[in-house]
């Protein structure tokens, strides 16, 4: 006889999550996993998820380059995030991508 445990139901978060997108150009040798790892090293408290939603390689961005577009899900489990808190984390993410991986952040 096989006993199956009842499904566990998770309570939805009490505070809203915020999504932000970021696009950057990097050397072709940089893998997505490096971006994800660096993102979580940058912020472990409110960064809840990182997703890759576009990769582009072509003449428009240069030889041996590729463009990654990432989305970030931010949420504080204790309170609603302010724009200032969100902007601070996104700024740190951009600075780390630029300084540690040589990324060029795409504006607009």
C-alpha positions in Angstrom: 0.0 0.0 0.0 1.3 3.4 -1.0 0.6 6.3 1.3 0.5 9.7 -0.4 1.0 12.8 1.7 -1.6 15.5 1.2 -0.4 18.5 -0.9 1.0 21.3 1.2 -0.5 24.7 0.6 1.7 27.7 0.9 0.2 31.0 2.1 0.6 33.7 -0.5 3.0 36.5 0.4 1.6 39.3 2.6 3.5 42.0 0.8 3.5 42.7 -2.9 6.4 41.8 -5.2 8.0 44.1 -7.7 9.4 43.2 -11.0 12.2 45.1 -12.8 14.0 44.3 -16.1 17.5 45.0 -17.0 19.3 44.6 -20.4 23.1 44.4 -20.8 25.8 43.7 -23.3 28.6 41.3 -22.3 31.4 39.3 -23.8 30.0 36.2 -25.5 31.9 34.0 -23.1 29.8 35.1 -20.1 27.2 32.5 -19.2 23.8 33.3 -17.7 24.6 31.3 -14.6 27.4 33.8 -13.8 24.8 36.6 -13.9 22.3 34.8 -11.7 25.0 33.9 -9.2 26.2 37.5 -9.0 22.7 38.8 -8.6 22.0 36.6 -5.6 25.5 37.5 -4.1 24.5 41.1 -4.5 21.2 40.8 -2.6 19.9 37.8 -0.6 17.3 39.6 1.4 14.7 41.0 -1.1 15.8 39.5 -4.4 13.5 36.5 -4.7 13.9 35.5 -8.4 16.0 36.1 -11.5 14.9 35.1 -14.9 16.4 35.3 -18.4 13.9 36.4 -21.0 16.0 37.3 -24.0 19.4 36.6 -25.5 20.6 38.4 -28.6 23.7 38.0 -30.7 24.3 39.9 -33.9 26.2 42.6 -35.7 24.3 45.5 -34.0 26.0 44.8 -30.6 29.5 43.9 -31.8 31.7 40.9 -32.5 32.0 38.4 -29.7 29.2 40.2 -27.7 25.8 39.2 -26.6 22.9 40.9 -25.0 21.0 39.4 -22.0 17.7 40.7 -20.8 16.9 39.7 -17.2 13.9 40.2 -15.0 14.2 40.5 -11.2 11.5 39.8 -8.6 11.9 41.8 -5.4 9.9 41.4 -2.3 10.4 42.0 1.4 8.6 39.5 3.6 8.3 42.1 6.4 7.0 45.2 4.7 6.1 46.9 1.4 9.2 48.0 -0.5 9.7 51.6 -1.3 10.9 52.9 -4.7 14.1 54.0 -2.9 14.8 50.5 -1.6 14.1 49.0 -5.0 16.3 51.5 -6.8 19.2 50.9 -4.4 19.2 47.1 -5.1 18.9 47.7 -8.8 21.8 50.2 -8.7 24.0 47.7 -6.8 23.1 45.0 -9.3 24.1 47.2 -12.3 27.3 48.2 -10.6 28.3 44.6 -9.9 27.5 43.5 -13.4 29.6 46.3 -14.8 32.5 46.0 -12.4 32.7 42.2 -12.0 31.6 41.0 -15.5 32.3 44.0 -17.7 28.7 44.5 -18.6 27.5 47.6 -20.5 24.0 48.4 -19.2 21.6 49.2 -22.0 19.5 52.3 -21.4 15.9 52.7 -22.7 
